[in-house]
Amino acid sequence: MRKKSLGRSRQRIITQAITLVAIRILGRKNDEELRDDVIQRLKRYHGSDLLEVDVHVVDSSVTLIGRVKTYKLKEEIGKKAWETKGVIKVLNEVEVTDAPTAGL
């Protein structure tokens, strides 16, 4: 049993390494680079409005989590994330906190 689990573990590591090499050859950015790009783009357009927004990237899919004051800002940051080169999916989980715009 132990040999099989070690073999699978090695296979997973090799597969991940091959994927990273393929990404580099094809010119795609890895998730960390893509996350940095999304954050820089959001900061450029929205600066301090995004203090409570976190960006997570897995397999080029972006998840935005946190809070903003208005629906307009939530929509805008989702669009900016989509406009970042290399992003294939955006899940905007940002909550709107300002009562008048949140419909409360």
C-alpha positions, 0 to 999 in steps of 0.5 A: 500500500505504501508504495502505491501512495508514494507512487501517486504522490510522485505522479502528482508532483511530476504532473504539476511540474509538467503543467508549470513548464507547459504554462511557461512555454505557452506564455500563460501566467501562473496563479500567483502572477495572475493574482498579482496582476488582478490586484494591481489592476484593481488598485489602479482603478479603485485604490483605497476602496478595496481595503476589504477585498481579497483576491484568490486565484486557482487554475486561472479562476479568480474569486473576489471575497470581501466587502465594498460600499456600493453595488456599482463598486462590486460590479466594477471590480468584477469587470476589472478582474475579468479584463485581466489577461489570463483570467478564465472565470470570475466568482464575485463573492463581494458583499455590499455594506452600504444600507441605501445601496444594499436595499436595506 
